[in-house]
Amino acid sequence: MELVFDKSFSKSIDKLNDNTIKEKIAQVFIDIEAAESLAAIANVKKMQGLKLIIG
């Protein structure tokens, strides 16, 4: 799976002072990139919220 980040996300990660959190985030990205489908990623849950009506 391919991941794409915008500049604001990258800047937010750079601002983190806790290296443990940065390492955990990096490991999540590695797991996602290695996955062949969303079902292969551990602890993924369907988002709930506003339902959009397109029409």
A tleap script that builds the chain and sets N, CA, C and O, in Angstrom:
source leaprc.protein.ff14SB
mol = sequence {
  NMET GLU LEU VAL PHE ASP LYS SER PHE SER
  LYS SER ILE ASP LYS LEU ASN ASP ASN THR
  ILE LYS GLU LYS ILE ALA GLN VAL PHE ILE
  ASP ILE GLU ALA ALA GLU SER LEU ALA ALA
  ILE ALA ASN VAL LYS LYS MET GLN GLY LEU
  LYS LEU ILE ILE CGLY
}
set mol.1.N position { 0.844 -1.164 0.000 }
set mol.1.CA position { 0.000 0.000 0.000 }
set mol.1.C position { 0.900 1.242 0.000 }
set mol.1.O position { 1.947 1.258 0.647 }
set mol.2.N position { 0.496 2.239 -0.705 }
set mol.2.CA position { 1.303 3.458 -0.800 }
set mol.2.C position { 0.719 4.539 0.105 }
set mol.2.O position { -0.495 4.741 0.130 }
set mol.3.N position { 1.570 5.225 0.839 }
set mol.3.CA position { 1.155 6.309 1.718 }
set mol.3.C position { 1.618 7.644 1.149 }
set mol.3.O position { 2.731 7.763 0.637 }
set mol.4.N position { 0.748 8.643 1.246 }
set mol.4.CA position { 1.084 9.990 0.797 }
set mol.4.C position { 0.715 10.948 1.928 }
set mol.4.O position { -0.383 10.868 2.478 }
set mol.5.N position { 1.627 11.847 2.273 }
set mol.5.CA position { 1.415 12.797 3.358 }
set mol.5.C position { 1.510 14.218 2.828 }
set mol.5.O position { 2.267 14.499 1.899 }
set mol.6.N position { 0.737 15.107 3.429 }
set mol.6.CA position { 0.887 16.505 3.052 }
set mol.6.C position { 1.939 17.165 3.946 }
set mol.6.O position { 2.376 16.586 4.941 }
set mol.7.N position { 2.329 18.357 3.584 }
set mol.7.CA position { 3.410 19.046 4.300 }
set mol.7.C position { 3.053 19.338 5.754 }
set mol.7.O position { 3.914 19.272 6.631 }
set mol.8.N position { 1.791 19.658 6.010 }
set mol.8.CA position { 1.412 19.992 7.381 }
set mol.8.C position { 1.539 18.783 8.302 }
set mol.8.O position { 1.907 18.932 9.468 }
set mol.9.N position { 1.241 17.589 7.797 }
set mol.9.CA position { 1.402 16.382 8.608 }
set mol.9.C position { 2.880 16.161 8.911 }
set mol.9.O position { 3.243 15.871 10.051 }
set mol.10.N position { 3.722 16.293 7.914 }
set mol.10.CA position { 5.161 16.115 8.115 }
set mol.10.C position { 5.710 17.118 9.124 }
set mol.10.O position { 6.541 16.771 9.964 }
set mol.11.N position { 5.244 18.362 9.041 }
set mol.11.CA position { 5.691 19.381 9.989 }
set mol.11.C position { 5.235 19.044 11.405 }
set mol.11.O position { 5.975 19.262 12.364 }
set mol.12.N position { 4.023 18.516 11.541 }
set mol.12.CA position { 3.519 18.140 12.862 }
set mol.12.C position { 4.363 17.026 13.471 }
set mol.12.O position { 4.655 17.047 14.666 }
set mol.13.N position { 4.751 16.063 12.658 }
set mol.13.CA position { 5.596 14.967 13.134 }
set mol.13.C position { 6.968 15.519 13.553 }
set mol.13.O position { 7.517 15.119 14.579 }
set mol.14.N position { 7.503 16.424 12.763 }
set mol.14.CA position { 8.808 17.004 13.083 }
set mol.14.C position { 8.788 17.759 14.412 }
set mol.14.O position { 9.806 17.817 15.102 }
set mol.15.N position { 7.652 18.333 14.775 }
set mol.15.CA position { 7.548 19.106 16.002 }
set mol.15.C position { 7.477 18.239 17.257 }
set mol.15.O position { 7.670 18.736 18.367 }
set mol.16.N position { 7.201 16.944 17.087 }
set mol.16.CA position { 7.123 16.062 18.253 }
set mol.16.C position { 8.484 15.946 18.924 }
set mol.16.O position { 9.503 15.776 18.254 }
set mol.17.N position { 8.495 16.037 20.243 }
set mol.17.CA position { 9.743 15.940 20.995 }
set mol.17.C position { 10.016 14.530 21.507 }
set mol.17.O position { 11.151 14.203 21.854 }
set mol.18.N position { 8.988 13.702 21.554 }
set mol.18.CA position { 9.103 12.361 22.116 }
set mol.18.C position { 9.503 11.366 21.019 }
set mol.18.O position { 8.704 11.060 20.133 }
set mol.19.N position { 10.724 10.872 21.082 }
set mol.19.CA position { 11.205 9.938 20.053 }
set mol.19.C position { 10.474 8.606 20.096 }
set mol.19.O position { 10.369 7.928 19.074 }
set mol.20.N position { 9.969 8.222 21.260 }
set mol.20.CA position { 9.219 6.972 21.370 }
set mol.20.C position { 7.956 7.031 20.515 }
set mol.20.O position { 7.615 6.067 19.831 }
set mol.21.N position { 7.271 8.163 20.559 }
set mol.21.CA position { 6.058 8.334 19.760 }
set mol.21.C position { 6.414 8.348 18.276 }
set mol.21.O position { 5.715 7.741 17.465 }
set mol.22.N position { 7.490 9.033 17.919 }
set mol.22.CA position { 7.922 9.058 16.516 }
set mol.22.C position { 8.225 7.652 16.010 }
set mol.22.O position { 7.879 7.311 14.879 }
set mol.23.N position { 8.870 6.835 16.844 }
set mol.23.CA position { 9.193 5.466 16.452 }
set mol.23.C position { 7.931 4.625 16.278 }
set mol.23.O position { 7.851 3.806 15.364 }
set mol.24.N position { 6.944 4.826 17.153 }
set mol.24.CA position { 5.683 4.095 17.038 }
set mol.24.C position { 4.938 4.492 15.763 }
set mol.24.O position { 4.380 3.638 15.074 }
set mol.25.N position { 4.932 5.771 15.458 }
set mol.25.CA position { 4.290 6.248 14.239 }
set mol.25.C position { 4.995 5.662 13.015 }
set mol.25.O position { 4.340 5.215 12.073 }
set mol.26.N position { 6.313 5.664 13.032 }
set mol.26.CA position { 7.078 5.097 11.923 }
set mol.26.C position { 6.759 3.616 11.742 }
set mol.26.O position { 6.639 3.145 10.611 }
set mol.27.N position { 6.619 2.874 12.851 }
set mol.27.CA position { 6.302 1.451 12.761 }
set mol.27.C position { 4.909 1.231 12.169 }
set mol.27.O position { 4.703 0.291 11.402 }
set mol.28.N position { 3.968 2.083 12.516 }
set mol.28.CA position { 2.621 1.986 11.941 }
set mol.28.C position { 2.692 2.187 10.436 }
set mol.28.O position { 2.045 1.464 9.678 }
set mol.29.N position { 3.480 3.171 9.999 }
set mol.29.CA position { 3.609 3.421 8.567 }
set mol.29.C position { 4.242 2.231 7.857 }
set mol.29.O position { 3.832 1.876 6.752 }
set mol.30.N position { 5.224 1.624 8.475 }
set mol.30.CA position { 5.873 0.446 7.894 }
set mol.30.C position { 4.861 -0.690 7.756 }
set mol.30.O position { 4.812 -1.366 6.728 }
set mol.31.N position { 4.055 -0.895 8.798 }
set mol.31.CA position { 3.033 -1.943 8.763 }
set mol.31.C position { 2.007 -1.683 7.660 }
set mol.31.O position { 1.599 -2.607 6.956 }
set mol.32.N position { 1.595 -0.433 7.515 }
set mol.32.CA position { 0.607 -0.092 6.493 }
set mol.32.C position { 1.181 -0.308 5.096 }
set mol.32.O position { 0.513 -0.873 4.230 }
set mol.33.N position { 2.414 0.139 4.875 }
set mol.33.CA position { 3.029 -0.031 3.561 }
set mol.33.C position { 3.208 -1.501 3.206 }
set mol.33.O position { 3.128 -1.867 2.034 }
set mol.34.N position { 3.450 -2.347 4.200 }
set mol.34.CA position { 3.652 -3.771 3.959 }
set mol.34.C position { 2.337 -4.511 3.724 }
set mol.34.O position { 2.334 -5.607 3.163 }
set mol.35.N position { 1.229 -3.924 4.147 }
set mol.35.CA position { -0.073 -4.595 4.038 }
set mol.35.C position { -0.558 -4.607 2.591 }
set mol.35.O position { -0.333 -3.668 1.827 }
set mol.36.N position { -1.225 -5.691 2.245 }
set mol.36.CA position { -1.790 -5.800 0.899 }
set mol.36.C position { -3.236 -5.317 0.860 }
set mol.36.O position { -3.774 -5.041 -0.212 }
set mol.37.N position { -3.865 -5.215 2.038 }
set mol.37.CA position { -5.239 -4.716 2.117 }
set mol.37.C position { -5.455 -4.116 3.506 }
set mol.37.O position { -4.645 -4.310 4.412 }
set mol.38.N position { -6.551 -3.390 3.658 }
set mol.38.CA position { -6.850 -2.803 4.967 }
set mol.38.C position { -7.115 -3.887 6.003 }
set mol.38.O position { -6.829 -3.692 7.184 }
set mol.39.N position { -7.654 -5.019 5.584 }
set mol.39.CA position { -7.935 -6.120 6.501 }
set mol.39.C position { -6.653 -6.692 7.100 }
set mol.39.O position { -6.689 -7.293 8.173 }
set mol.40.N position { -5.531 -6.515 6.424 }
set mol.40.CA position { -4.256 -7.046 6.897 }
set mol.40.C position { -3.600 -6.167 7.961 }
set mol.40.O position { -2.598 -6.564 8.557 }
set mol.41.N position { -4.148 -4.989 8.202 }
set mol.41.CA position { -3.582 -4.064 9.183 }
set mol.41.C position { -4.291 -4.285 10.515 }
set mol.41.O position { -5.520 -4.275 10.576 }
set mol.42.N position { -3.526 -4.481 11.569 }
set mol.42.CA position { -4.097 -4.738 12.897 }
set mol.42.C position { -4.774 -3.492 13.445 }
set mol.42.O position { -4.317 -2.372 13.216 }
set mol.43.N position { -5.862 -3.696 14.168 }
set mol.43.CA position { -6.582 -2.636 14.896 }
set mol.43.C position { -7.176 -1.541 14.021 }
set mol.43.O position { -7.291 -0.397 14.461 }
set mol.44.N position { -7.551 -1.868 12.800 }
set mol.44.CA position { -8.208 -0.888 11.931 }
set mol.44.C position { -9.705 -0.975 12.181 }
set mol.44.O position { -10.286 -2.060 12.174 }
set mol.45.N position { -10.322 0.180 12.402 }
set mol.45.CA position { -11.761 0.220 12.635 }
set mol.45.C position { -12.399 1.186 11.657 }
set mol.45.O position { -11.795 2.186 11.269 }
set mol.46.N position { -13.614 0.880 11.264 }
set mol.46.CA position { -14.358 1.746 10.368 }
set mol.46.C position { -14.668 3.062 11.084 }
set mol.46.O position { -15.094 3.060 12.239 }
set mol.47.N position { -14.455 4.174 10.400 }
set mol.47.CA position { -14.746 5.471 10.981 }
set mol.47.C position { -16.253 5.690 11.007 }
set mol.47.O position { -16.968 5.258 10.103 }
set mol.48.N position { -16.723 6.356 12.040 }
set mol.48.CA position { -18.127 6.676 12.142 }
set mol.48.C position { -18.271 8.185 12.202 }
set mol.48.O position { -17.387 8.893 12.685 }
set mol.49.N position { -19.386 8.658 11.712 }
set mol.49.CA position { -19.590 10.098 11.767 }
set mol.49.C position { -20.614 10.542 10.755 }
set mol.49.O position { -21.567 9.822 10.461 }
set mol.50.N position { -20.418 11.708 10.233 }
set mol.50.CA position { -21.338 12.318 9.295 }
set mol.50.C position { -21.447 11.503 8.020 }
set mol.50.O position { -20.435 11.136 7.424 }
set mol.51.N position { -22.668 11.219 7.602 }
set mol.51.CA position { -22.887 10.519 6.339 }
set mol.51.C position { -23.097 11.570 5.245 }
set mol.51.O position { -23.952 12.448 5.359 }
set mol.52.N position { -22.309 11.458 4.205 }
set mol.52.CA position { -22.424 12.401 3.098 }
set mol.52.C position { -23.397 11.863 2.055 }
set mol.52.O position { -23.391 10.677 1.725 }
set mol.53.N position { -24.211 12.744 1.558 }
set mol.53.CA position { -25.143 12.377 0.487 }
set mol.53.C position { -24.639 13.048 -0.774 }
set mol.53.O position { -24.595 14.275 -0.871 }
set mol.54.N position { -24.262 12.228 -1.735 }
set mol.54.CA position { -23.753 12.753 -2.995 }
set mol.54.C position { -24.797 12.464 -4.058 }
set mol.54.O position { -25.221 11.322 -4.238 }
set mol.55.N position { -25.194 13.489 -4.744 }
set mol.55.CA position { -26.209 13.220 -5.759 }
set mol.55.C position { -26.560 14.403 -6.580 }
set mol.55.O position { -27.404 14.307 -7.471 }
savepdb mol mol.pdb
quit
